[in-house]
Structure formats: structure tokens, C-alpha cells
Amino acid sequence: MAQFPQGLRQIESRCNAGERRVLDQLRQCLDDQHIVWHDLPVGEAARQPDFIVLGPGLGLLLLEVKDWKLATIRQATPDRVELATASGPVMTAHPLRQVRDHAMALADLLQRDPALVHDDGPHRGRLALRYGWGAVMSNLRRAEVAALPGFDAVFPPARTLLRDDLDDSVDPETFVQRLSGLFTVDLPQRLTPAQRERIRWHLFPELRLGAPAPAPTPAEAPPEVPDLLQVMDLQQEQVARTLGDGHRVIHGVAGSGKTMILVHRARLLAREAEPARPVLVLCYNRALADRIEALIAPDEPLRARLQVRTFHGWCAELARRHRIAVPAAPEGQDDSDAPARLAQAVIAAADAGRVPLGGHHAVLIDEAHDFEDGWLRLAAAMTDPAARRLLVLYDDAQSIYQRLRRRFSFTSVGIQARGRTSVLRLNYRNTAEVLGLALRFARGLLPERGRDREAGRDDEDDRVTGVAPSSSGRRGPRPVLIRARSEHEEAELLAARIADAVVAGTPLGEIAVLCRTRAQMAPIAEALARRGLPLQSMGSAGFQHFDWSQAGIRLVTLHSAKGLEFAHVHVAGLQRLPWRDETLEDAVRLVYVAMTRATQSLVLSCCGPSPVVERLQAALLEQGLEPALQ
């Protein structure tokens, strides 16, 4: 059966009678190599054909479906059709003209991608894939229209399917042949998996991972398609498109595209929301909140209906709005626990009825494994009680703020998601080399593959459990461990590597250096500055947040890097871990999260021994890699 990323049941609920006949035939006659979408905005112009079919042998096909009765059609030309309605005659576009315009616009969009056109020969610059279009008159039979003069001239049989083509008696091979007849150019090439993903990248900008959809490109300029194509796979797309109302939980490993699913869902819900009841997106750290805001930024009209906040920033707003007094620190103690006292005060006020509940159209929580039980309970209570739109993204392996590993049910914190959970196991962010090292390094802390769920448990989708990551198989350079003799030498070595990469053409914004503390950033920032390299450092005086629109190397703390990704990641100062009262498990989890930020290359560095360095050296040797001794 064909794949339906929107969910077959969801499509059926939106189809009219004629579209449902077409859907049934597509479902019965196409195999799982074909993908079918229904009534989705396509491309930057948001064109909306009734059906889009994509298959390796078939190519790209657009269908426009009309369930008109013969008596309804008063007259027709190749451009317009006059229909008889209860309110009088109505002129509408001819379905073939309508779908042809959609198809030609998409063909123009796709052939601006050099990877989808012929690079030589008589067809140079033209699409190297089959594409076609057709109309489906789902309520008209061939015998009914055979005697009508001029029908075939206005609805050419080569471009028009009739009710006869949708009968159960039509075998799949015959139906596929009828679909193939809708193509004017018959090319022998079959679509490769890479071409299919590029087509999806162009057709549906909301599926692009790692960056917001770019602004529309002038017709004469080719679109900026990344060398490393980042697009949701079909499972991710199905999860993103089929999320309905009610409480939902997604368990997803690092690099599985959880945040982009959240951004997709947030944009969709914000279009339905009102400024007085906005969509609320919550996460733990400021850097991730800024990044989510940057990803949503192109949708300027949505900003008034969508709020992105850290949990404590949101609590501070609630405290000001509802005049909630936050207890001061006990005499003689510092103010380090101020965030905890703020959260406790707001939760207590909500329990006492002083904070209105249910005031948000929807609530979405990224990196929910960093949230305490009371935080989750409060967030869940803020959703509109009529629809209860709540999305929770979770990965216990990345829990770096919770000192105690929790084992609780979602129900216990007010999240009613039983039967509405999804699991994303494939890691698309990291290369096989980076993920392989990270998994070896974190062995014993992550669930074993195939054992991340207890089979036979009725409540398995209600429990917080770990999910073992699997690699997507993408290859890249081998990770490197640099051992220096001092912090100064470590900074110079890292800065020299980064400078060489920039000279070789690596964009500044794709490079990050991750450190355990802000103080560790100072010598690295100085070494980069001496080489004239622009940077944004969390260790700088007056730092508030990253400006993601500006080019520059990012210096980020290990904790703040969670939820982010960069092409080239440098994890420095590993000799400092575990830090202070951290356990080795705490430190290993933290470094695992840091390592899995890298989409292409990973460099680790230290200037002395530590339990973390020893564990990392063992993982490197197991992977067949030698540390780089300086």
C-alpha cells in the first residue's frame, strides 16, 4: 500500500465523496514505494492540488478531482466551466487548466535545482524526472459522456480519468498504466532516494530540518539547497502531520528532528489561535528558546499568537502579572536557588486559584526531560480545556539538569497521553562516526537497542523510558581528541584548527566551541580574536542571547548547547569533568549531549587527565581511533 504521511484516516475525514473514491483506488493500487499527499499547500506559492503522487517509477503526478454530475455541467471550454447550482450559474476554472498551472509552477521550481535536471545532452537544464497532471471526473462514466459532442475535446481522455477508472474491478496494473498515461514526457530514469528527498524539500518547506525555510528565491536564481540535505523522513513527517488535539508525547533520541516537529506544530496551531489565547512553547534554557524563535521568525504574522519562553522566564511573567510574591533567600544564604523559589511560588499560586488555568490555545514543551514534576503539571493545566492541545518532547538520555533519574508515569503529572505517543529512534543529525563514538562513550547509561521498552506492559506508552538511538548511516570524518599541555596551548590548537576551516570555506555560523563553564571560554575567545575571527561568546560581559542572524563562531556552555546543533563542534576542557560535585554519570550524560550536537565533525580536547578523558580514550580505541597527542 502507498504511504500517506498525513495519515490515511485523517485524509479520509477531509475528503468529499469523489476524492474518497480516488483515495481508495490509490490505496489499493499503489505499492509502498509511492507517497501520496492530499490537499496540502505546495512550494513557496502554497499551491494546493487535490492529490500529489510521488513514486520512483511513476515520477511526480498532480491530480485535480471533481465530483460533478453531468447535469451540473452547463457548458465548458478548455479554460472555464459553467456549473448549474442552486443559487444560479457559476463559472469556475477548468480542472485540467487548474492542475496544469500547478504542475508547471512546480516544474519551474524543481528545475532550478541542478541536482534534478539533465546536466548535458539535448535536454540540458530540463527536469530529469517524469511529471504529469490530470483531472479526475469521479462521478462521470464513459458510457454517459460517449454520446456528448465535444466532451473529449474539452476533457481529453489522455488527461482525464472517469468513474470507470475507479471501480473495484480495475486491477492495480491497469490503473497504474492509466496514471502513467497522464505524463507527456516518458523518461526512462527512476527517481533515486536522494532525488525523492530533494523533491520533498522543495515541495514542503515546513519539512526542512535545521534551519527555517529560506525566503522565496528570484526566478532566475537557483534555490539554496544544502549539500547535506536535511528533510524530515516519512516517519517524522507523518508524526508532524498527524498530531491531533489532546495530549501527545514524542520520545525521540538526539538528532531525531523533535524540535522541528515542534516548530511545524507550533506554526500550524498558531494560525488557528487568537492573540488573547496564544500558543505557548516552553523549554529549559535560553539558547534553545532563542533558536526556536529564530526558526519561527519567517512567520512574522504568527508572532502575536505564539510565545516562546524558558520555564523560569514564563514564571517570572506570571509572577509580575498576578502579583505573586517570591520569598527571599534565607538570611545568610546566597540567591542561587532564586529560580526554584520563583517556580514554587507560581505553582503554589496556581494551586490556590490565583493564576488562571487553561488560557493557552496550546502548550508545547521541548526538552521536557529537564522539567520537574510540578513544572510539567502546571504547563499541562494551561491548555484550553476544550481541546487540551499539549505536545511533550522527551529523551531521558539527554536529562542533564535532573540529578535524580526519574521513573514516573506521565499520568502522574497530568499528561494524559496513553495511546497517543510516538517514538523516533533514528538519529539524522550525527554521522555514523560521531554517533558511534557517543554511544560507546555513554555505554551503560543508555538503553540497549531492542530493550528500551518492556514488552507486554499495558502502560508502556505512559511511562518515562529511554529510547536507544540508531544511526541513519550518514558518513563523515572521524572524531578527534586533542591532548594539550596547558589551557593556553589547548586554546591555540583549537583556534588554529578553526581558522584553517574558515579559510577552507567553512561558514562561521556552523562552528561552535562548547565548554563546561563560562570562565573556560576566555582563553579560547582571545585565541580566536587574535586571528580576527568574529564570535559570539556566552562568556562575554553583558551577554544576553545569541543573534542567530549574525555570522560568528558560537562559544556555548555544555548545558546551553542542549537542543542546538552545529556542523562543526569542538568540546573543550574535558579535564575539568566531572565538575565539582557532579558524579561521573552526570558528566558522561553532559558530554554525550555535547557530542551529539555535531552534524559533520567533532573535535574533543583536554589539557590533563580526568575520568571523562579516560572513558573517552577507551571509546576512541574501541572505535579504532587514536587520540591526537600534541
Secondary structure, DSSP 4 states (H G I P E B T S, - for coil): --B-TT-HHHHHHH--HHHHHHHHHHHHH--TT-EEEES--BTTTTB--SEEEEETTTEEEEEEEE---GGGEEEE-SSEEEEEETTEEEEEE-HHHHHHHHHHHHHHHHTTSGGGBB-SSTTBTSBSS-EEEEEEETT--HHHHTTSTTHHHHS-TTTEEEGGGGSTTS-HHHHHHHHHTTBSS---PPPPHHHHHHHHHHH-GGGB-SSPPPPPPPTTSPP---SS--B--HHHHHHHHH--SSEEEEEE-TTSSHHHHHHHHHHHHHHH-BTTB-EEEEESSHHHHHHHHHHHTT-GGGGGGEEEEEHHHHHHHHHHHTTPPPPPPPTT--STTHHHHHHHHHHHHHHTT-S--S-BSEEEESSGGGS-HHHHHHHHTTB-TTT--EEEEE-GGG--S-SS----BSGGGT---TT-EEEE-EE-SS-HHHHHHHHHHTTTTSPPTT-SS-TT-TTGGGB------EE-----PPPEEEE-SSHHHHHHHHHHHHHHHHHTT--GGGEEEEESSSTTHHHHHHHHHHTT--EEETTSTT-----TTS--EEEEETTTTTT--EEEEEE--GGG-S-TT--HHHHHHHHHHHHTTEEEEEEEEESS--HHHHHHHHHHHHTT---EE-
